[in-house]
């Protein structure tokens, strides 16, 4: 369900009807895009969140050496 006034999306008709009651009391929305070639920059670093943990994973370290060139249907295998 989409509001024809502001183009917001809602999961069901009841949510749309509840939204429309409030939406009609406000001016319609207008999308304004930056000019082509302009640069957008994040300046409000006080609103950013610090990440407490960083994980670097190298999944290639879990690969096992190939025993033979023939695939084994009972085990995972890699064609070299």
N, C-alpha and C positions, 0 to 999 in steps of 0.2 A: 504494500500500500504506500503510495507516494502522495504527499501534500501538494496540491496543484498550485498553491500560493508560494511556498518556499522551497519546494522540491526535496524536502527531507523524507527519508524512508522509514517506515514503521512496520513491525512484524505482523500486526493484525489490525482489523477495522476499529476495534475498541481503542487501541492506542492512538490511531489516527484521529478519531473523533475527539478524544481528550486533548490532543495537540491542537486541533483546529479551533477549539474554543479560545485558546490563548493566542494562537497565531493571528486571528482576525483583529486583535487589538493592537498589533504592531505593523509598522511599515513593511512592505515587501522587501525581500533580500535582493541584492544585486551583486554578482560576482565581478570583482575587479582584479585583473591579473597584472603582474608587473610588465613593464615595457620589454620588448625583446632586446636582449643584449645587456639588460641591467643585472646587477649582482646582488643577490640576497645574502645577508650575513647574520649569523646568530650572535647577538651582543649581550643578552641577558644571562650571563653565566651563573648568576645567583639562583636562577630557576632550574639549573641542570642538576641531575642526581649523580652522586659519586657511585661508582661501581666498586663494591667491596672485594670482589674476587675476579681475577682474570685467569682463564684456563686456556693453555695452548696445548692442543692434542695432535699427535702425529700417529694416525691410525696405521700407517705403513709399518710401524714397529710391531704390530700384531700379526703380520703375515708370517706364515711358516714356510720353510724351504720346500721346494718340490722334490719328492722322492723319486718319481718316475714321470715319464711323459704320457702315460696312459691315465685317463681319469678314473677315479674310484667312485662308484655310485654311492658308497656308504660314507664318504667324507667329502668335504669341500675341497676344490682343487682350482688351480690357476694354470692357464695355458701360457707358457713362456714364449 
